[in-house]
Structures are given as C-alpha cells and as structure tokens.
C-alpha cells in the first residue's frame, strides 16, 4: 500500500488518519518525510515545526505497536560544518534508533550507540554484516 503525497498539508492530513489505518499493516515505512517540510519551512516556521512535531508523535505512538521506519534527508549545517538531519532535534528525541548511511565508506552508523555496520548493495537488496 503506497500513498504519494504532493504537499505538506496533504502529508499532515494523512498522518492524522494514519492511526486509524495503521492496524492493517505490519510495518510502516515513510520515505523522505522532510521533502514537503523543507519546501514550506520559510513560509511559516512556527506552524510547520508544530505540524511536523505532531506527525512525529503520531509515528512514535504507532511504533509502540509495530515497527516504523522513517527515511529522512540530510543537509549541510553551516554552523557545525557537518551533515545534519532535517528536523534533527525532534527526530532524535522521538526515535528509538537512528541510523546514518554513509555510502562513500559503505557503513551504517547507529548514532545513539556509535555502533557501525558494513553493508553492500546487491541485486537481492542491502546486505548488512
């Protein structure tokens, strides 16, 4: 079951109904949750942050019953001169585990524990060792 979202408002509305339909799925994967957030951020910083926080709390509530995987973007943080997740503080606060995929060294890093795993992308998918 795939839902394609075209705007942040549509994303917010779908999240509000997600708790009603989440029992019909064994796993929920959200790809690139910050795409529409970044487009709207400059228009209404307070409103967009509040809405994103609500969406993340909905996912956290669902994750108490079943696995939820959230795929997010990174951007260059000029102040720290590092790559950071979009909406980093709230995602870190509401996530049980966060993995950072480094393609140049084929590593997956669990940011909270510092554990590293090697990976290869093969025809059958991602193989982690």
C-alpha positions as CSV (number, residue, x, y, z in Angstrom):
1,X,0.0,0.0,0.0
2,X,1.6,3.3,-1.2
3,X,0.5,6.8,-0.6
4,X,2.1,9.5,-2.7
5,X,1.9,13.0,-1.1
6,X,2.0,16.2,-3.1
7,X,2.2,18.8,-0.3
8,X,2.9,19.3,3.4
9,X,-0.8,20.0,4.1
10,X,-1.7,16.7,2.4
11,X,1.0,14.9,4.4
12,X,-0.3,16.4,7.7
13,X,-3.8,15.2,6.9
14,X,-2.7,11.7,6.0
15,X,-0.7,11.5,9.3
16,X,-3.8,12.4,11.2
17,X,-5.7,9.5,9.7
18,X,-2.7,7.1,9.9
19,X,-3.5,5.9,13.4
20,X,-6.9,4.7,12.1
21,X,-5.5,2.5,9.4
22,X,-2.2,1.5,11.0
23,X,-3.6,-1.7,12.4
24,X,-4.0,-3.0,8.8
25,X,-0.2,-3.0,8.3
26,X,2.7,-5.0,9.9
27,X,5.3,-2.4,9.0
28,X,5.2,1.3,8.1
29,X,7.9,2.9,6.0
30,X,7.9,6.6,5.3
31,X,10.4,7.7,2.7
32,X,11.7,11.2,2.8
33,X,9.3,12.7,5.4
34,X,11.0,16.1,5.2
35,X,10.6,16.8,1.5
36,X,7.5,18.9,1.8
37,X,8.7,20.3,5.2
38,X,11.7,21.9,3.6
39,X,9.5,23.5,0.9
40,X,7.2,25.1,3.4
41,X,9.7,26.0,6.1
42,X,10.4,29.6,5.0
43,X,6.7,30.5,4.8
44,X,5.6,29.6,8.4
45,X,8.4,28.3,10.6
46,X,6.3,28.0,13.8
47,X,3.3,26.4,12.1
48,X,5.4,23.9,10.0
49,X,7.5,22.9,13.0
50,X,4.4,22.3,15.2
51,X,2.8,20.3,12.4
52,X,6.0,18.2,11.9
53,X,6.2,17.6,15.7
54,X,2.6,16.3,15.7
55,X,3.4,14.0,12.8
56,X,6.4,12.6,14.6
57,X,4.4,12.0,17.8
58,X,1.8,10.1,15.7
59,X,4.6,7.8,14.4
60,X,6.0,7.4,17.9
61,X,2.6,6.2,19.1
62,X,2.2,3.8,16.2
63,X,5.8,2.5,16.8
64,X,4.7,1.2,20.3
65,X,2.7,-1.5,18.5
66,X,4.6,-2.1,15.3
67,X,7.9,-1.2,13.5
68,X,8.1,2.3,11.8
69,X,11.0,3.2,9.6
70,X,11.4,6.9,8.8
71,X,13.8,7.8,6.0
72,X,15.0,11.4,6.1
73,X,17.2,13.9,4.3
74,X,20.4,15.4,5.5
75,X,21.7,18.9,4.8
76,X,24.9,20.8,5.3
77,X,24.8,22.7,8.6
78,X,26.8,25.8,8.1
79,X,27.4,26.4,11.8
80,X,28.7,22.9,12.7
81,X,30.2,22.2,9.2
82,X,28.6,18.8,9.3
83,X,25.7,17.0,7.7
84,X,22.6,17.1,9.8
85,X,19.1,15.5,9.5
86,X,16.3,17.8,8.6
87,X,14.2,18.4,11.8
88,X,17.1,16.7,13.7
89,X,16.2,17.6,17.3
90,X,12.7,16.3,17.3
91,X,13.6,13.1,15.3
92,X,16.4,12.4,17.8
93,X,14.1,12.9,20.8
94,X,11.3,10.7,19.4
95,X,13.3,7.9,17.8
96,X,14.5,4.7,19.4
97,X,17.3,4.2,16.9
98,X,18.8,6.4,14.3
99,X,21.0,5.0,11.5
100,X,23.2,7.1,9.3
101,X,24.0,5.6,5.9
102,X,27.5,6.5,4.6
103,X,27.8,5.5,1.0
104,X,31.4,6.5,0.5
105,X,32.7,4.0,3.1
106,X,29.8,1.5,3.0
107,X,29.0,1.9,6.7
108,X,25.7,2.2,8.6
109,X,26.2,4.0,11.9
110,X,23.7,3.8,14.8
111,X,24.1,7.4,16.1
112,X,22.9,6.8,19.7
113,X,25.2,3.9,20.4
114,X,28.0,4.6,17.9
115,X,27.8,1.0,16.5
116,X,28.9,0.6,12.9
117,X,27.9,-2.0,10.4
118,X,29.3,-2.7,6.9
119,X,26.9,-3.0,4.1
120,X,26.8,-4.0,0.4
121,X,24.1,-3.3,-2.1
122,X,23.4,-6.4,-4.1
123,X,20.7,-7.5,-6.5
124,X,18.7,-9.0,-3.7
125,X,18.9,-5.8,-1.6
126,X,21.1,-4.4,1.2
127,X,23.3,-7.0,2.9
128,X,24.5,-5.9,6.4
129,X,27.5,-7.5,8.1
